[in-house]
Amino acid sequence: MAEDVKVNDEVAIAKNAPVTGTVTISKRGELRVEMVDVTAVDGSRLKLADCWSFTTAAQNQKSRGAMFVKGFRKNCYTPEKYIVKKSAGKF
């Protein structure tokens, strides 16, 4: 996470929280990165939806390897309502 995610002024997901994802390369040379879930401050895993990005084969060939721009951000959401319990610890 690039920054803390807050709900009602409470941090629900801390900056730099671990994110689980998958990386795939298509037969056409496209690179796709999909973020699957993230760890909340209480340790629970929050599923993410519509949270992916990709580079095209042309971009990959032009830049001599698949690259995402430094500082790249993707807005994601959770498909379900989660209640994150307050936690003493932070990442």
Biopython code that builds the backbone (N, CA, C, O; Angstrom):
import numpy as np
from Bio.PDB.StructureBuilder import StructureBuilder

atoms = [
    (1, "MET", "N", (0.839, -1.170, 0.000)),
    (1, "MET", "CA", (0.000, 0.000, 0.000)),
    (1, "MET", "C", (0.884, 1.234, 0.000)),
    (1, "MET", "O", (1.904, 1.280, 0.688)),
    (2, "ALA", "N", (0.491, 2.220, -0.767)),
    (2, "ALA", "CA", (1.273, 3.444, -0.893)),
    (2, "ALA", "C", (1.051, 4.388, 0.291)),
    (2, "ALA", "O", (1.919, 5.198, 0.617)),
    (3, "GLU", "N", (-0.100, 4.278, 0.921)),
    (3, "GLU", "CA", (-0.420, 5.137, 2.063)),
    (3, "GLU", "C", (-1.435, 4.435, 2.949)),
    (3, "GLU", "O", (-2.096, 3.491, 2.516)),
    (4, "ASP", "N", (-1.561, 4.903, 4.209)),
    (4, "ASP", "CA", (-2.534, 4.312, 5.124)),
    (4, "ASP", "C", (-3.943, 4.435, 4.543)),
    (4, "ASP", "O", (-4.294, 5.447, 3.935)),
    (5, "VAL", "N", (-4.741, 3.388, 4.744)),
    (5, "VAL", "CA", (-6.159, 3.433, 4.397)),
    (5, "VAL", "C", (-6.909, 3.570, 5.714)),
    (5, "VAL", "O", (-6.799, 2.717, 6.595)),
    (6, "LYS", "N", (-7.677, 4.655, 5.841)),
    (6, "LYS", "CA", (-8.384, 4.928, 7.094)),
    (6, "LYS", "C", (-9.887, 4.819, 6.900)),
    (6, "LYS", "O", (-10.431, 5.163, 5.851)),
    (7, "VAL", "N", (-10.543, 4.324, 7.953)),
    (7, "VAL", "CA", (-11.997, 4.272, 8.021)),
    (7, "VAL", "C", (-12.381, 4.905, 9.347)),
    (7, "VAL", "O", (-11.947, 4.443, 10.402)),
    (8, "ASN", "N", (-13.186, 5.951, 9.308)),
    (8, "ASN", "CA", (-13.574, 6.682, 10.516)),
    (8, "ASN", "C", (-12.348, 7.109, 11.331)),
    (8, "ASN", "O", (-12.322, 6.957, 12.552)),
    (9, "ASP", "N", (-11.349, 7.638, 10.653)),
    (9, "ASP", "CA", (-10.102, 8.126, 11.257)),
    (9, "ASP", "C", (-9.261, 7.042, 11.922)),
    (9, "ASP", "O", (-8.315, 7.365, 12.640)),
    (10, "GLU", "N", (-9.571, 5.784, 11.710)),
    (10, "GLU", "CA", (-8.781, 4.660, 12.226)),
    (10, "GLU", "C", (-8.075, 3.993, 11.051)),
    (10, "GLU", "O", (-8.675, 3.781, 9.997)),
    (11, "VAL", "N", (-6.802, 3.663, 11.237)),
    (11, "VAL", "CA", (-6.061, 2.981, 10.171)),
    (11, "VAL", "C", (-6.574, 1.546, 10.062)),
    (11, "VAL", "O", (-6.515, 0.786, 11.028)),
    (12, "ALA", "N", (-7.071, 1.184, 8.894)),
    (12, "ALA", "CA", (-7.550, -0.177, 8.636)),
    (12, "ALA", "C", (-6.483, -1.000, 7.921)),
    (12, "ALA", "O", (-6.307, -2.187, 8.194)),
    (13, "ILE", "N", (-5.768, -0.341, 6.990)),
    (13, "ILE", "CA", (-4.672, -0.981, 6.260)),
    (13, "ILE", "C", (-3.492, -0.016, 6.327)),
    (13, "ILE", "O", (-3.583, 1.129, 5.883)),
    (14, "ALA", "N", (-2.388, -0.493, 6.885)),
    (14, "ALA", "CA", (-1.222, 0.361, 7.074)),
    (14, "ALA", "C", (-0.419, 0.517, 5.785)),
    (14, "ALA", "O", (-0.382, -0.378, 4.941)),
    (15, "LYS", "N", (0.220, 1.674, 5.660)),
    (15, "LYS", "CA", (1.145, 1.905, 4.559)),
    (15, "LYS", "C", (2.181, 0.784, 4.566)),
    (15, "LYS", "O", (2.645, 0.365, 5.626)),
    (16, "ASN", "N", (2.535, 0.310, 3.395)),
    (16, "ASN", "CA", (3.500, -0.783, 3.216)),
    (16, "ASN", "C", (2.993, -2.132, 3.712)),
    (16, "ASN", "O", (3.794, -3.038, 3.943)),
    (17, "ALA", "N", (1.678, -2.287, 3.882)),
    (17, "ALA", "CA", (1.105, -3.582, 4.269)),
    (17, "ALA", "C", (1.373, -4.597, 3.164)),
    (17, "ALA", "O", (1.363, -4.244, 1.985)),
    (18, "PRO", "N", (1.612, -5.853, 3.531)),
    (18, "PRO", "CA", (1.859, -6.884, 2.519)),
    (18, "PRO", "C", (0.653, -7.106, 1.608)),
    (18, "PRO", "O", (-0.488, -7.159, 2.066)),
    (19, "VAL", "N", (0.930, -7.233, 0.313)),
    (19, "VAL", "CA", (-0.096, -7.503, -0.686)),
    (19, "VAL", "C", (0.290, -8.796, -1.391)),
    (19, "VAL", "O", (1.445, -8.974, -1.777)),
    (20, "THR", "N", (-0.681, -9.705, -1.560)),
    (20, "THR", "CA", (-0.451, -10.937, -2.300)),
    (20, "THR", "C", (-0.925, -10.716, -3.723)),
    (20, "THR", "O", (-1.982, -10.129, -3.950)),
    (21, "GLY", "N", (-0.137, -11.189, -4.683)),
    (21, "GLY", "CA", (-0.525, -11.004, -6.064)),
    (21, "GLY", "C", (-0.004, -12.101, -6.964)),
    (21, "GLY", "O", (0.725, -12.991, -6.525)),
    (22, "THR", "N", (-0.382, -12.030, -8.217)),
    (22, "THR", "CA", (0.099, -12.973, -9.226)),
    (22, "THR", "C", (0.631, -12.185, -10.417)),
    (22, "THR", "O", (0.142, -11.102, -10.739)),
    (23, "VAL", "N", (1.628, -12.749, -11.050)),
    (23, "VAL", "CA", (2.196, -12.153, -12.260)),
    (23, "VAL", "C", (2.100, -13.198, -13.364)),
    (23, "VAL", "O", (2.539, -14.335, -13.187)),
    (24, "THR", "N", (1.530, -12.819, -14.494)),
    (24, "THR", "CA", (1.413, -13.737, -15.626)),
    (24, "THR", "C", (1.900, -13.050, -16.895)),
    (24, "THR", "O", (1.845, -11.827, -17.020)),
    (25, "ILE", "N", (2.376, -13.859, -17.828)),
    (25, "ILE", "CA", (2.802, -13.358, -19.131)),
    (25, "ILE", "C", (2.015, -14.128, -20.190)),
    (25, "ILE", "O", (2.012, -15.359, -20.201)),
    (26, "SER", "N", (1.355, -13.396, -21.073)),
    (26, "SER", "CA", (0.548, -14.045, -22.107)),
    (26, "SER", "C", (1.436, -14.518, -23.256)),
    (26, "SER", "O", (2.618, -14.180, -23.327)),
    (27, "LYS", "N", (0.849, -15.298, -24.144)),
    (27, "LYS", "CA", (1.576, -15.770, -25.329)),
    (27, "LYS", "C", (1.963, -14.612, -26.240)),
    (27, "LYS", "O", (2.903, -14.721, -27.027)),
    (28, "ARG", "N", (1.233, -13.504, -26.131)),
    (28, "ARG", "CA", (1.540, -12.322, -26.948)),
    (28, "ARG", "C", (2.584, -11.427, -26.289)),
    (28, "ARG", "O", (2.932, -10.378, -26.831)),
    (29, "GLY", "N", (3.088, -11.833, -25.121)),
    (29, "GLY", "CA", (4.129, -11.060, -24.450)),
    (29, "GLY", "C", (3.625, -9.981, -23.523)),
    (29, "GLY", "O", (4.389, -9.101, -23.127)),
    (30, "GLU", "N", (2.348, -10.031, -23.166)),
    (30, "GLU", "CA", (1.796, -9.061, -22.237)),
    (30, "GLU", "C", (2.083, -9.511, -20.801)),
    (30, "GLU", "O", (1.964, -10.693, -20.480)),
    (31, "LEU", "N", (2.451, -8.586, -19.964)),
    (31, "LEU", "CA", (2.688, -8.858, -18.554)),
    (31, "LEU", "C", (1.499, -8.330, -17.763)),
    (31, "LEU", "O", (1.116, -7.169, -17.913)),
    (32, "ARG", "N", (0.913, -9.178, -16.919)),
    (32, "ARG", "CA", (-0.231, -8.770, -16.106)),
    (32, "ARG", "C", (0.105, -9.005, -14.642)),
    (32, "ARG", "O", (0.565, -10.083, -14.267)),
    (33, "VAL", "N", (-0.127, -7.991, -13.821)),
    (33, "VAL", "CA", (0.070, -8.075, -12.382)),
    (33, "VAL", "C", (-1.300, -7.886, -11.732)),
    (33, "VAL", "O", (-1.959, -6.866, -11.932)),
    (34, "GLU", "N", (-1.715, -8.881, -10.953)),
    (34, "GLU", "CA", (-3.008, -8.804, -10.270)),
    (34, "GLU", "C", (-2.784, -8.882, -8.766)),
    (34, "GLU", "O", (-2.187, -9.838, -8.270)),
    (35, "MET", "N", (-3.270, -7.864, -8.037)),
    (35, "MET", "CA", (-3.202, -7.860, -6.586)),
    (35, "MET", "C", (-4.447, -8.581, -6.066)),
    (35, "MET", "O", (-5.571, -8.202, -6.396)),
    (36, "VAL", "N", (-4.245, -9.616, -5.257)),
    (36, "VAL", "CA", (-5.335, -10.495, -4.828)),
    (36, "VAL", "C", (-5.898, -10.098, -3.467)),
    (36, "VAL", "O", (-7.113, -9.987, -3.299)),
    (37, "ASP", "N", (-5.007, -9.886, -2.493)),
    (37, "ASP", "CA", (-5.476, -9.480, -1.171)),
    (37, "ASP", "C", (-4.390, -8.701, -0.444)),
    (37, "ASP", "O", (-3.235, -8.670, -0.869)),
    (38, "VAL", "N", (-4.785, -8.066, 0.668)),
    (38, "VAL", "CA", (-3.883, -7.236, 1.459)),
    (38, "VAL", "C", (-4.132, -7.542, 2.938)),
    (38, "VAL", "O", (-5.237, -7.923, 3.323)),
    (39, "THR", "N", (-3.098, -7.371, 3.759)),
    (39, "THR", "CA", (-3.222, -7.637, 5.191)),
    (39, "THR", "C", (-3.647, -6.368, 5.927)),
    (39, "THR", "O", (-2.994, -5.329, 5.819)),
    (40, "ALA", "N", (-4.749, -6.462, 6.676)),
    (40, "ALA", "CA", (-5.237, -5.342, 7.487)),
    (40, "ALA", "C", (-4.434, -5.266, 8.784)),
    (40, "ALA", "O", (-3.669, -6.180, 9.093)),
    (41, "VAL", "N", (-4.604, -4.183, 9.541)),
    (41, "VAL", "CA", (-3.839, -3.997, 10.782)),
    (41, "VAL", "C", (-4.141, -5.070, 11.822)),
    (41, "VAL", "O", (-3.312, -5.331, 12.693)),
    (42, "ASP", "N", (-5.313, -5.694, 11.745)),
    (42, "ASP", "CA", (-5.641, -6.752, 12.712)),
    (42, "ASP", "C", (-5.159, -8.128, 12.255)),
    (42, "ASP", "O", (-5.412, -9.133, 12.919)),
    (43, "GLY", "N", (-4.454, -8.167, 11.104)),
    (43, "GLY", "CA", (-3.911, -9.421, 10.598)),
    (43, "GLY", "C", (-4.815, -10.158, 9.629)),
    (43, "GLY", "O", (-4.391, -11.137, 9.015)),
    (44, "SER", "N", (-6.052, -9.709, 9.482)),
    (44, "SER", "CA", (-6.964, -10.380, 8.553)),
    (44, "SER", "C", (-6.589, -10.037, 7.115)),
    (44, "SER", "O", (-6.001, -8.992, 6.838)),
    (45, "ARG", "N", (-6.946, -10.946, 6.209)),
    (45, "ARG", "CA", (-6.674, -10.752, 4.788)),
    (45, "ARG", "C", (-7.924, -10.191, 4.119)),
    (45, "ARG", "O", (-8.997, -10.787, 4.216)),
    (46, "LEU", "N", (-7.799, -9.061, 3.446)),
    (46, "LEU", "CA", (-8.920, -8.440, 2.758)),
    (46, "LEU", "C", (-8.786, -8.706, 1.266)),
    (46, "LEU", "O", (-7.794, -8.321, 0.648)),
    (47, "LYS", "N", (-9.788, -9.368, 0.688)),
    (47, "LYS", "CA", (-9.790, -9.662, -0.752)),
    (47, "LYS", "C", (-9.933, -8.364, -1.531)),
    (47, "LYS", "O", (-10.664, -7.463, -1.121)),
    (48, "LEU", "N", (-9.236, -8.272, -2.649)),
    (48, "LEU", "CA", (-9.309, -7.109, -3.520)),
    (48, "LEU", "C", (-9.993, -7.488, -4.822)),
    (48, "LEU", "O", (-9.872, -8.623, -5.283)),
    (49, "ALA", "N", (-10.709, -6.548, -5.415)),
    (49, "ALA", "CA", (-11.395, -6.791, -6.685)),
    (49, "ALA", "C", (-10.966, -5.717, -7.680)),
    (49, "ALA", "O", (-10.656, -4.587, -7.303)),
    (50, "ASP", "N", (-10.956, -6.092, -8.954)),
    (50, "ASP", "CA", (-10.608, -5.170, -10.031)),
    (50, "ASP", "C", (-9.290, -4.460, -9.737)),
    (50, "ASP", "O", (-9.177, -3.243, -9.879)),
    (51, "CYS", "N", (-8.303, -5.242, -9.326)),
    (51, "CYS", "CA", (-7.032, -4.667, -8.895)),
    (51, "CYS", "C", (-5.897, -5.288, -9.708)),
    (51, "CYS", "O", (-5.234, -6.220, -9.253)),
    (52, "TRP", "N", (-5.684, -4.768, -10.900)),
    (52, "TRP", "CA", (-4.672, -5.328, -11.783)),
    (52, "TRP", "C", (-4.140, -4.246, -12.713)),
    (52, "TRP", "O", (-4.728, -3.172, -12.847)),
    (53, "SER", "N", (-3.046, -4.544, -13.334)),
    (53, "SER", "CA", (-2.478, -3.680, -14.361)),
    (53, "SER", "C", (-1.685, -4.551, -15.324)),
    (53, "SER", "O", (-1.316, -5.677, -14.987)),
    (54, "PHE", "N", (-1.424, -4.041, -16.507)),
    (54, "PHE", "CA", (-0.649, -4.828, -17.454)),
    (54, "PHE", "C", (0.143, -3.911, -18.371)),
    (54, "PHE", "O", (-0.164, -2.728, -18.523)),
    (55, "THR", "N", (1.158, -4.482, -18.969)),
    (55, "THR", "CA", (1.891, -3.810, -20.038)),
    (55, "THR", "C", (1.702, -4.636, -21.306)),
    (55, "THR", "O", (1.576, -5.859, -21.245)),
    (56, "THR", "N", (1.683, -3.974, -22.436)),
    (56, "THR", "CA", (1.494, -4.680, -23.702)),
    (56, "THR", "C", (2.818, -5.233, -24.206)),
    (56, "THR", "O", (3.887, -4.854, -23.729)),
    (57, "ALA", "N", (2.731, -6.126, -25.168)),
    (57, "ALA", "CA", (3.937, -6.694, -25.765)),
    (57, "ALA", "C", (4.786, -5.587, -26.392)),
    (57, "ALA", "O", (6.012, -5.613, -26.285)),
    (58, "ALA", "N", (4.146, -4.619, -27.043)),
    (58, "ALA", "CA", (4.881, -3.520, -27.676)),
    (58, "ALA", "C", (5.621, -2.695, -26.625)),
    (58, "ALA", "O", (6.768, -2.304, -26.842)),
    (59, "GLN", "N", (4.979, -2.429, -25.493)),
    (59, "GLN", "CA", (5.646, -1.690, -24.417)),
    (59, "GLN", "C", (6.838, -2.486, -23.887)),
    (59, "GLN", "O", (7.897, -1.921, -23.615)),
    (60, "ASN", "N", (6.658, -3.790, -23.743)),
    (60, "ASN", "CA", (7.722, -4.634, -23.209)),
    (60, "ASN", "C", (8.921, -4.669, -24.148)),
    (60, "ASN", "O", (10.064, -4.601, -23.696)),
    (61, "GLN", "N", (8.669, -4.773, -25.450)),
    (61, "GLN", "CA", (9.764, -4.825, -26.417)),
    (61, "GLN", "C", (10.466, -3.473, -26.519)),
    (61, "GLN", "O", (11.690, -3.407, -26.637)),
    (62, "LYS", "N", (9.693, -2.412, -26.474)),
    (62, "LYS", "CA", (10.253, -1.068, -26.594)),
    (62, "LYS", "C", (11.162, -0.739, -25.410)),
    (62, "LYS", "O", (12.201, -0.102, -25.581)),
    (63, "SER", "N", (10.773, -1.170, -24.216)),
    (63, "SER", "CA", (11.535, -0.816, -23.017)),
    (63, "SER", "C", (12.534, -1.899, -22.621)),
    (63, "SER", "O", (13.164, -1.813, -21.567)),
    (64, "ARG", "N", (12.675, -2.909, -23.458)),
    (64, "ARG", "CA", (13.610, -4.014, -23.202)),
    (64, "ARG", "C", (13.323, -4.716, -21.881)),
    (64, "ARG", "O", (14.216, -4.902, -21.055)),
    (65, "GLY", "N", (12.106, -5.089, -21.701)),
    (65, "GLY", "CA", (11.685, -5.767, -20.482)),
    (65, "GLY", "C", (10.457, -5.076, -19.929)),
    (65, "GLY", "O", (10.306, -3.860, -20.043)),
    (66, "ALA", "N", (9.594, -5.852, -19.339)),
    (66, "ALA", "CA", (8.349, -5.295, -18.816)),
    (66, "ALA", "C", (8.653, -4.317, -17.697)),
    (66, "ALA", "O", (9.431, -4.609, -16.790)),
    (67, "MET", "N", (8.030, -3.157, -17.774)),
    (67, "MET", "CA", (8.281, -2.141, -16.757)),
    (67, "MET", "C", (6.995, -1.418, -16.408)),
    (67, "MET", "O", (6.141, -1.180, -17.261)),
    (68, "PHE", "N", (6.876, -1.075, -15.134)),
    (68, "PHE", "CA", (5.824, -0.177, -14.691)),
    (68, "PHE", "C", (6.509, 1.100, -14.229)),
    (68, "PHE", "O", (7.598, 1.047, -13.657)),
    (69, "VAL", "N", (5.903, 2.209, -14.462)),
    (69, "VAL", "CA", (6.490, 3.490, -14.109)),
    (69, "VAL", "C", (6.689, 3.564, -12.594)),
    (69, "VAL", "O", (5.817, 3.157, -11.827)),
    (70, "LYS", "N", (7.842, 4.087, -12.169)),
    (70, "LYS", "CA", (8.111, 4.248, -10.743)),
    (70, "LYS", "C", (7.006, 5.103, -10.127)),
    (70, "LYS", "O", (6.612, 6.124, -10.691)),
    (71, "GLY", "N", (6.512, 4.679, -8.972)),
    (71, "GLY", "CA", (5.428, 5.399, -8.315)),
    (71, "GLY", "C", (4.055, 5.019, -8.831)),
    (71, "GLY", "O", (3.061, 5.644, -8.463)),
    (72, "PHE", "N", (3.986, 3.992, -9.688)),
    (72, "PHE", "CA", (2.709, 3.523, -10.245)),
    (72, "PHE", "C", (1.719, 3.223, -9.118)),
    (72, "PHE", "O", (2.090, 2.615, -8.114)),
    (73, "ARG", "N", (0.484, 3.638, -9.277)),
    (73, "ARG", "CA", (-0.565, 3.367, -8.287)),
    (73, "ARG", "C", (-1.798, 2.830, -8.988)),
    (73, "ARG", "O", (-2.091, 3.176, -10.132)),
    (74, "LYS", "N", (-2.502, 1.987, -8.279)),
    (74, "LYS", "CA", (-3.754, 1.424, -8.803)),
    (74, "LYS", "C", (-4.785, 1.498, -7.692)),
    (74, "LYS", "O", (-4.546, 0.991, -6.596)),
    (75, "ASN", "N", (-5.909, 2.111, -7.950)),
    (75, "ASN", "CA", (-6.989, 2.152, -6.962)),
    (75, "ASN", "C", (-7.752, 0.834, -7.016)),
    (75, "ASN", "O", (-8.187, 0.396, -8.082)),
    (76, "CYS", "N", (-7.905, 0.211, -5.856)),
    (76, "CYS", "CA", (-8.582, -1.077, -5.759)),
    (76, "CYS", "C", (-9.709, -0.961, -4.748)),
    (76, "CYS", "O", (-9.790, 0.014, -4.000)),
    (77, "TYR", "N", (-10.568, -1.951, -4.731)),
    (77, "TYR", "CA", (-11.633, -1.962, -3.729)),
    (77, "TYR", "C", (-11.861, -3.377, -3.236)),
    (77, "TYR", "O", (-11.417, -4.346, -3.852)),
    (78, "THR", "N", (-12.562, -3.480, -2.115)),
    (78, "THR", "CA", (-12.924, -4.793, -1.585)),
    (78, "THR", "C", (-14.354, -5.084, -2.009)),
    (78, "THR", "O", (-15.213, -4.208, -1.905)),
    (79, "PRO", "N", (-14.632, -6.295, -2.485)),
    (79, "PRO", "CA", (-15.970, -6.620, -2.972)),
    (79, "PRO", "C", (-16.982, -6.850, -1.848)),
    (79, "PRO", "O", (-18.187, -6.888, -2.093)),
    (80, "GLU", "N", (-16.496, -7.003, -0.630)),
    (80, "GLU", "CA", (-17.377, -7.259, 0.509)),
    (80, "GLU", "C", (-17.101, -6.263, 1.618)),
    (80, "GLU", "O", (-16.045, -5.631, 1.641)),
    (81, "LYS", "N", (-18.036, -6.122, 2.529)),
    (81, "LYS", "CA", (-17.841, -5.256, 3.682)),
    (81, "LYS", "C", (-17.010, -6.007, 4.714)),
    (81, "LYS", "O", (-17.310, -7.153, 5.047)),
    (82, "TYR", "N", (-15.976, -5.364, 5.212)),
    (82, "TYR", "CA", (-15.121, -5.964, 6.237)),
    (82, "TYR", "C", (-15.152, -5.110, 7.489)),
    (82, "TYR", "O", (-15.241, -3.884, 7.418)),
    (83, "ILE", "N", (-15.078, -5.761, 8.624)),
    (83, "ILE", "CA", (-14.922, -5.065, 9.890)),
    (83, "ILE", "C", (-13.535, -5.402, 10.394)),
    (83, "ILE", "O", (-13.247, -6.548, 10.738)),
    (84, "VAL", "N", (-12.677, -4.391, 10.435)),
    (84, "VAL", "CA", (-11.302, -4.588, 10.892)),
    (84, "VAL", "C", (-11.250, -4.242, 12.366)),
    (84, "VAL", "O", (-11.641, -3.151, 12.781)),
    (85, "LYS", "N", (-10.755, -5.201, 13.157)),
    (85, "LYS", "CA", (-10.668, -4.991, 14.589)),
    (85, "LYS", "C", (-9.474, -4.110, 14.914)),
    (85, "LYS", "O", (-8.444, -4.184, 14.244)),
    (86, "LYS", "N", (-9.607, -3.277, 15.941)),
    (86, "LYS", "CA", (-8.498, -2.433, 16.355)),
    (86, "LYS", "C", (-7.344, -3.329, 16.794)),
    (86, "LYS", "O", (-7.545, -4.382, 17.400)),
    (87, "SER", "N", (-6.146, -2.886, 16.476)),
    (87, "SER", "CA", (-4.966, -3.694, 16.779)),
    (87, "SER", "C", (-3.904, -2.812, 17.399)),
    (87, "SER", "O", (-3.756, -1.650, 17.020)),
    (88, "ALA", "N", (-3.169, -3.353, 18.343)),
    (88, "ALA", "CA", (-2.094, -2.601, 18.983)),
    (88, "ALA", "C", (-0.892, -2.482, 18.061)),
    (88, "ALA", "O", (-0.133, -1.517, 18.152)),
    (89, "GLY", "N", (-0.712, -3.450, 17.180)),
    (89, "GLY", "CA", (0.469, -3.455, 16.332)),
    (89, "GLY", "C", (0.216, -2.855, 14.978)),
    (89, "GLY", "O", (-0.916, -2.830, 14.497)),
    (90, "LYS", "N", (1.277, -2.370, 14.362)),
    (90, "LYS", "CA", (1.219, -1.862, 12.995)),
    (90, "LYS", "C", (2.356, -2.475, 12.217)),
    (90, "LYS", "O", (3.311, -2.988, 12.801)),
    (91, "PHE", "N", (2.260, -2.425, 10.898)),
    (91, "PHE", "CA", (3.328, -2.965, 10.045)),
    (91, "PHE", "C", (4.500, -2.022, 10.065)),
    (91, "PHE", "O", (5.512, -2.281, 9.414)),
]
sb = StructureBuilder()
sb.init_structure("model")
sb.init_model(0)
sb.init_chain("A")
sb.init_seg("    ")
for serial, (resi, resn, name, xyz) in enumerate(atoms, 1):
    if name == "N":
        sb.init_residue(resn, " ", resi, " ")
    sb.init_atom(name, np.array(xyz, "f"), 0.0, 1.0, " ", f" {name:<3s}", serial, name[0])
structure = sb.get_structure()
